[in-house]
């Protein structure tokens, strides 16, 4: 994860340099997780970004494969995108759902 230097402070809504944005993107392929088992939340990866589609507000945490927190924030209903633009494997945690995402 070269080039992903992030300094984080404790607390909710923690994202340094990276921010979840509402998105109007067309996601390709099927969800990386089973939305039926995840309370209707779907997780996708596309073009160096993590995309979350949800019908209700959820708290999303993204970690590097080494366990370093990249971003922790609330995501509003709809489609949201986190442009990481750094290759690697990330862990996305939403409520009781944990999903590995390769970018």
C-alpha positions, 0 to 999 in steps of 0.5 A, a space after each residue: 500500500 505504498 503512497 497511502 500515508 494516512 494519519 488518523 485521529 480517534 472517534 467516529 467519522 474518521 477519514 483522512 484524505 479519503 471520503 465517502 461520496 454519493 455516487 451515480 455510477 453503474 456498478 459492473 458484475 455481482 456484489 462481492 457479498 450476499 446482500 440478503 445476508 448483509 441487511 440489503 447492503 451490497 459491496 463492489 470494487 471497481 476502478 480503484 474504488 470501493 462502492 457500497 449500495 444500501 437502502 439505509 444509513 450504515 457505518 462502514 469501516 475500511 482497513 488495510 490487510 494489515 489491520 490499519 484503519 483507512 476510513 470509518 464513516 457513516 454512509 447515507 442510503 443510496 450508492 456511495 464510493 470511496 476512491 482509494 486509488 491504491 492497489 491492495 487488499 482491503 477489509 470492509 466491515 459493515 455491522 456484522 458483515 466483513 468482506 475482503 476487497 481487492 483493488 
